[in-house]
C-alpha cells in the first residue's frame, strides 16, 4: 500500500483541481480511469473535497488490482493527467513513479529529485533544434483553458491586504448574529505565455457572496488587478503573462445562518467553496 506521506502529497495536489470539487467531475474521471464497477459502487462521490479525497484515495490505495491488471490509484492519476497542464502533469508523473517504487510504500517519501550526473551526451544539432522549438513555443501566447487554485503559501506577504477583510468581517459579525464569513488567499501559477484574459472566481454554493482583490505577481513585483463582477463571482482582467507569473487573490466569502449552509460552520479552507475559471 502507498505510504501515508505519499497519499498526503497526492491529496494536496488533487485538492487544487476544480474538476474534482464536484460529484459529477469526480465520477466522470473515475469512470474515464476504467475503475472496476465493484470499486465504483463502493465510492461515495459527494461531500466537501476535504472529506472526500482522504477516503477516496485510501479506497484506491487499498483496492485489489483492477481486472485489467492496473493499480487503481495509478490508473486514476493517469486519467487526471489528461485534464491538467504541463507543470501539473510532471507533478503527477512524480507521484506515479513513487507508487511504482519500493520507497513509495510503507514509509515516508519525498518526490524524487533529478540526478544531473545521469545526463548523457546529446548531439549538438539536436540541442540546437530543441532550443529553437522551445523559443518559438515560448513566444506563442494563448488564453489558458483553466487556472487551478491552491491556498496561498506565503500568506504573510499579503497580510496587509488580508487584514482589512478580516477586520471588517468581524465588525459586521458583531452587529449581526446571523452573519458568517471566511477570509483567505489563493494563488495560481501561469505555466505558459498568455494573452490578455479575465480571471473569474466564483462561489460553489447558492447563498454565498464574494468580495476581494487580486494581484499579478512577477519577478519585478506585484501589481493590483481591477475587480469586477457582483454577488457570487469576481472578475479580474489580466494583461499578458509570462510563464512562471502568479495570480494571487484575497477574498472574503459571506453567508447568513441557514439550515442549508450549516455544514460551512466547519469550513477550514476557502478553496473548498471557490471555483477558478477563465474567460
C-alpha positions in Angstrom: 0.0 0.0 0.0 1.2 3.6 -0.7 2.7 5.3 2.2 0.8 7.8 4.3 3.1 10.6 3.3 2.8 9.9 -0.4 -1.0 9.8 -0.1 -0.9 13.1 1.7 1.2 14.6 -1.2 -1.2 13.3 -3.7 -4.2 14.6 -1.8 -2.6 18.1 -1.6 -2.0 18.0 -5.3 -5.6 16.9 -6.3 -7.3 19.4 -4.0 -6.3 22.2 -6.4 -8.1 20.8 -9.4 -11.5 22.3 -10.0 -13.0 19.3 -11.8 -12.6 17.3 -8.5 -14.6 19.8 -6.5 -17.9 18.3 -7.7 -19.6 14.9 -7.6 -20.1 14.8 -11.4 -16.4 15.6 -12.1 -15.2 13.1 -9.6 -17.4 10.4 -11.0 -16.5 11.2 -14.6 -12.8 11.0 -14.0 -13.2 7.7 -12.1 -15.2 6.2 -15.0 -12.7 7.5 -17.5 -9.9 5.9 -15.5 -11.5 2.5 -16.1 -12.1 1.7 -12.4 -13.9 -1.6 -11.7 -17.6 -1.5 -11.3 -17.2 -3.2 -7.9 -14.9 -0.3 -6.8 -17.1 2.4 -8.2 -20.1 1.1 -6.3 -18.2 1.4 -3.0 -17.2 5.1 -3.5 -19.3 7.9 -2.1 -18.7 10.7 -4.6 -20.5 13.6 -2.9 -19.4 15.8 0.0 -16.8 18.5 0.6 -13.5 18.0 -1.1 -11.6 18.0 2.2 -13.7 15.0 3.4 -13.9 13.2 0.0 -10.3 13.0 -1.0 -8.8 11.2 2.0 -11.4 8.4 2.0 -11.3 8.1 -1.8 -7.5 7.9 -2.1 -7.5 5.3 0.7 -10.1 3.2 -1.1 -8.0 3.3 -4.3 -4.7 2.5 -2.5 -6.2 -0.5 -0.6 -8.2 -1.9 -3.5 -7.0 -5.1 -5.2 -5.6 -4.9 -8.7 -8.1 -3.8 -11.3 -9.5 -6.5 -13.6 -7.2 -5.2 -16.4 -4.2 -5.7 -14.2 -3.5 -2.0 -13.3 -3.1 -0.4 -9.9 -6.3 1.5 -9.1 -4.7 4.7 -7.7 -2.2 4.8 -10.6 -5.0 4.4 -13.2 -6.9 7.3 -11.6 -3.8 9.6 -11.7 -3.2 8.7 -15.3 -6.7 9.8 -16.1 -6.3 13.1 -14.2 -3.2 13.9 -16.3 -5.4 14.4 -19.4 -7.1 17.3 -17.7 -4.2 19.4 -16.4 -1.3 21.5 -17.7 2.3 20.6 -18.4 3.6 21.5 -14.9 0.9 19.6 -13.1 1.5 16.6 -15.4 5.1 16.5 -14.2 4.0 16.5 -10.6 1.6 13.7 -11.2 4.2 11.7 -13.0 6.5 12.0 -10.0 3.7 10.6 -7.7 3.1 7.7 -10.2 6.9 7.0 -10.1 6.8 6.7 -6.3 3.8 4.4 -6.5 5.9 2.0 -8.6 8.9 2.1 -6.4 9.6 0.4 -3.0 10.3 3.8 -1.5 6.7 4.8 -2.1 5.4 2.1 0.2 5.2 1.6 4.0 7.3 4.7 4.9 7.5 8.4 4.3 8.9 9.5 1.0 9.9 12.6 -0.9 9.3 13.1 -4.6 12.4 12.2 -6.5 15.0 14.9 -7.4 16.7 14.8 -10.7 20.2 13.4 -10.7 22.0 15.7 -13.1 25.0 13.3 -13.1 22.9 10.9 -15.2 22.9 13.2 -18.2 24.1 11.6 -21.4 25.8 13.2 -24.3 23.4 14.5 -26.9 24.4 15.6 -30.4 24.8 19.4 -30.6 22.5 19.6 -33.6 19.7 18.0 -31.6 20.2 20.5 -28.8 20.0 23.4 -31.2 16.7 22.2 -32.7 15.2 21.6 -29.3 16.3 25.1 -28.2 14.7 26.7 -31.3 11.4 24.8 -30.8 11.3 26.0 -27.2 12.0 29.6 -28.1 9.2 29.6 -30.8 6.8 27.9 -28.4 7.5 30.4 -25.6 6.7 33.3 -27.9 3.3 31.9 -28.8 0.7 33.4 -26.4 -2.6 31.7 -25.7 -5.5 32.1 -23.4 -5.3 29.5 -20.6 -8.1 26.9 -20.6 -8.1 26.5 -16.8 -6.4 28.0 -13.7 -6.2 25.6 -10.8 -6.0 27.4 -7.4 -4.4 26.4 -4.1 -4.2 28.1 -0.7 -1.6 30.8 -0.7 1.7 29.5 0.8 3.4 32.9 1.6 0.3 34.5 3.2 2.4 36.7 5.4 3.5 38.8 2.4 -0.1 39.7 1.8 -1.2 40.2 5.4 -1.8 44.0 4.9 -4.3 43.0 2.2 -6.0 40.3 4.2 -6.4 42.1 7.5 -9.0 44.7 6.3 -11.3 41.9 5.0 -10.9 40.0 8.3 -11.4 43.1 10.5 -14.5 44.3 8.5 -16.0 40.8 8.6 -15.5 40.6 12.4 -17.2 44.1 12.8 -20.2 43.0 10.7 -20.5 39.8 12.6 -20.5 41.7 15.9 -23.6 43.6 14.8 -25.4 40.6 13.2 -25.6 37.3 15.0 -26.6 35.5 11.7 -23.6 36.9 9.8 -20.9 34.3 8.8 -17.7 34.7 6.8 -14.4 33.3 5.9 -11.3 35.1 4.6 -8.5 33.5 2.7 -5.9 33.9 -0.1 -5.5 31.7 -3.1 -2.9 31.6 -5.9 -2.4 30.1 -9.3 0.8 29.8 -11.3 0.8 30.6 -15.1 2.5 27.7 -16.9 2.6 29.2 -20.4 2.8 32.7 -22.0 -0.7 34.1 -22.2 -2.7 36.7 -24.0 -5.0 39.1 -22.1 -7.8 37.2 -20.4 -10.3 37.5 -17.5 -9.8 35.5 -14.3 -13.1 34.6 -12.7 -13.5 33.4 -9.1 -17.0 32.1 -8.1 -18.6 30.6 -5.1 -19.8 27.0 -5.4 -23.0 27.2 -3.3 -26.2 29.3 -3.6 -26.5 31.8 -0.7 -22.8 32.7 -0.7 -21.4 36.1 -1.8 -17.8 37.1 -2.5 -15.7 40.2 -2.3 -12.0 40.6 -2.7 -9.0 41.9 -4.6 -6.2 40.2 -6.7 -2.7 40.8 -7.8 -0.4 39.7 -10.6 3.0 38.7 -9.2 6.1 38.8 -11.4 9.8 38.8 -10.9 9.7 42.6 -10.8 7.0 42.7 -8.1 3.2 42.7 -7.7 0.5 44.8 -9.4 -3.1 45.1 -8.3 -5.9 43.9 -10.7 -9.1 45.9 -11.1 -12.0 43.8 -9.8 -15.4 43.5 -11.4 -18.4 41.2 -11.1 -21.1 41.1 -8.4 -22.7 38.7 -6.0 -21.3 35.3 -6.2 -18.4 36.0 -8.6 -15.4 38.3 -9.1 -13.8 39.1 -12.4 -10.2 40.3 -12.8 -8.9 41.4 -16.3 -5.3 40.1 -16.6 -2.8 41.6 -19.0 -0.3 39.3 -20.9 1.5 36.9 -18.6 4.8 35.1 -18.9 5.4 31.5 -17.8 6.1 31.5 -14.0 4.0 34.6 -13.2 1.5 34.1 -10.4 -2.0 35.4 -9.7 -3.0 35.9 -6.1 -6.5 36.7 -4.8 -7.5 37.8 -1.3 -11.2 37.0 -0.9 -14.0 37.1 1.7 -16.9 34.8 1.3 -20.1 35.8 3.3 -23.3 34.0 4.1 -26.0 34.1 6.8 -27.0 31.4 9.2 -29.3 29.0 7.3 -30.0 25.3 7.7 -28.8 24.5 4.1 -25.4 26.1 4.9 -24.8 24.7 8.4 -22.0 22.5 7.1 -20.0 25.6 6.3 -19.5 26.2 10.1 -16.7 23.6 9.9 -15.1 25.1 6.8 -11.3 25.1 7.1 -10.2 26.3 3.6 -11.6 28.9 1.3 -10.7 26.7 -1.7 -13.5 24.3 -0.7 -16.1 26.8 -1.8 -14.3 28.6 -4.5 -14.1 27.9 -8.2 -11.5 29.4 -10.6 -12.4 30.0 -14.3 -11.1 31.8 -17.3 -13.0 33.8 -19.9 
